[in-house]
């Protein structure tokens, strides 16, 4: 019953976002970004959301690919990541929340905390200049790479594993505060999956529980954060549409067709790509000039 209520609310959030997104794209259909390729960003959307469904995360790989193929300006990468991945991530959340049991109070409170964090964070990140965004993303990607490396090496698991499907007392408070912070950081372009998984492990919960919590958190916070980015015109419209369409296909194939992949090998590859991207972002941020958003006052 509670699960159906949660999914119903999520559906309403997503419907509201879809209306805002659709209206904005329609209003600017003759001003879509010429430097952005429908095909390239659509393929990027397919692959990053395919692997996102398998637990690798999409923000860091998408950032690397956007920059490698010069599809999205650095300053608006955080907004583009949030807007473009919202619908694919909501689809993931519907799949995993329905399939994996999580104690109701834990799930609802951590989801709500992520939404509050994202609502606060998006309004700040959307107004940052390009140099600041590059630095925030660079350090955020380094943190993500470390957390992913911790999982690969077994360091995270050693901090505290268990089979609990819910939290109580001080652990619940830590989980709520932690997810609020992660929700805010996600609006800066750092994926929530790796740090949320680490948080779940450290609090002694079952690794399986990480999937509905981290995907549900992203699914609830992203419509809220993305609406702010759309309002601030801090995203790439063409890339967002293409990634959304490719991403939905990627999620469905990963969830219902693909049964197993050499995830550990792929994760090592992702870590290397993330580190490279973090270094290049930080390098560029220390030599870049401030870039004014030409649409800001449009």
Secondary structure, DSSP 8 states (H G I E B T S, - for coil): -HHHHHHHHHHHHHHHHHHHHHHHHHHTTTS--TT--HHHHHHHHHHHHHHHHTTS-SHHHHHHHHHHTT-S-GGGHHHHHHHHHHHHHHHHHHHHHHHS---HHHHHHHHHHHHHHHHHHHHHHTTS-HHHHHHHHHHHHHHHHHHHHHHHHTHHHHT----BS---HHHHHHHHHHHHHHHHHHTTT--SHHHHHHHHHHTTB-TTHHHHHHHHHHHHHHHHHHHHHHHTT-S-HHHHHHHHHHHHHHHHHHHHT-----HHHHHHHHHHHHHHHHHHHHHHHTT------TTTT-
